[in-house]
Structures are given as C-alpha cells and as structure tokens.
Amino acid sequence: MASVTFKVWRGTRDQGDFVEYKTDITEGMVVLDAVHQIQAESAGDLAARWNCKAGKCGSCSAEVNGMPKLMCMTRMSDLPTDRPVTIEPMRTFPLIKDLVTDVSWNYRVKQEIARLKPRPADDASPSGSGSGAWRMDQGDVERVQEFRKCIECFLCQDVCHVLRDHHMHGEFIGPRFLTYAAALEMQPIDTDDRLAYLKDKGGIGLCNITKCCTKVCPEEIHITDNAIIPLKERVVDRFYDPVKKLFRVFSGG
C-alpha cells in the first residue's frame, strides 16, 4: 500500500482550482477507485460522473495527467506516483462542477444528422409479402461494425484541437459524429445522402487528420483512417473533382 497525492480540479465554470488530496493506493486500483476513495475520506461533495465502471458507458471521461481518458480504465499502476496525479474535467465542454462537464451539445449535433433511410427489402413485393431481408456483401457489413463499438465517451471530441483549442463548435461536428455519419454513409442498405451536410454544416474540411482522436479512443476505433478519410474522399469526389464536375455540367446532373 502506498500513499499517493492527487491534484483534483474543484470548482464551477465561474471559478475553481486544483486541490491536493492524499489517499492510499492498493494493487489493481484504477483512477476512478481513487476518486471514490477521496470522496469517502476527504471530499464528500466532489462531483464526478460514472456509471458502469467497466469501460462501456463512457460516463467517467476526464483528463488524467493532461490526457483524455476513462477514469475506470486508467490503472494506477500505469501512472507515475512519485509526483501528484492530476485529474481534471474535459476542457472542450462547459464545466458544471468539479469533474463533471456539460456534454449536451453532442446530443444536439447527433439530432441534426439524417437517420438511416433503408432501401426496400430485396424480396419485397407490392402485396407486402416476403421476409423483409436485404442481401449485402459481408465486407460491407463488417466495415461499419467497427463504428458501432463507440460508447460516446466523447474523448475524441475532447482531444480534437478544432473543438478544444479553436472552439469551433458551430462549424465542426467533431470526430465522434464524423464516425457516426460514416457508419450511415457506408451502411449498404442506406439510401440517404449526407455529403452536402458534412461539407457545409459538418465542417469536415476543418479536420487535418492528426489522428489524436484515434489515439485516445478506448474502443480502439480507427476513426481517422476508416471513417474520416473515406468521408473526405467522398466529399472531394462529389464537390471538388474537376473531371466529375465537368461531367455533371454536360450531363445535366
């Protein structure tokens, strides 16, 4: 058992500062365990959001030693304890209190993106008979399964410099929702078209593919390579390719 010092952000959006706490750390503990222990021993009013403690609900997102992480998946044994361990709220979103931030902007963004619009089933008939099944290539199915692993912890949103440093929440939907849009655009039964939205309202051109979002994803989704870059290619093909633009002029498309 070792005593470790933590510097935890305390305060509201109006004012706050880091406060030091000491607590004993035992084998197998994660950062969220330490936060709960600090609440029990020293700071009963410390606000922290959590739910499952299993890395699946995405609730306990915070910044540990300056890195966006899930507190429940960050082992104390992986952190240097010869100096204070800092725990602070996600910087990209408005602070409510202590380690809790207001992430409601993300849900408003999600509502703007067109939902799945499936094509008619392959065996559909005017009388409504048939099993309602679609035939699709297995590769197309597997491609979108990766994106479905997202737990909406919003760590990718937190680390994205377009949102974090430039505060362009009105012009850019962030990597989480580019991934969500990719899951829909690459869905083999979907018939809707979201490329104009991604170019204009979604601000996909603002992403400069630094891959910082991929680095912090706890589900190890290849956000940049498998979602954002393919979407960028589709937007460029549609709106900026000079050959295709010329073809549309002569074809009337």
ABEGO torsion letter per residue (X at the ends): XBBBBBBBBBEBAABEBBBBBBBBBBBGBBAAAAAAAAAAAABAABBBBBAAGAGAAGAABBBBGGBBBBAAABBAAABBAABBBBBBBBAABBBABEABBBAAAAAAAAAABBBBBBBBBAABBAAGBEAGBBBBBAAAAAAAAAAAABAGAGAAAAABAAAAAAGAAAABAEAAAAAAAAAAAABAABABBAAAAAABAAGAAABAGAGAAAAABAAGBBAAAAAAAAAAAAAAAAAABAAAAAAAAAAGX
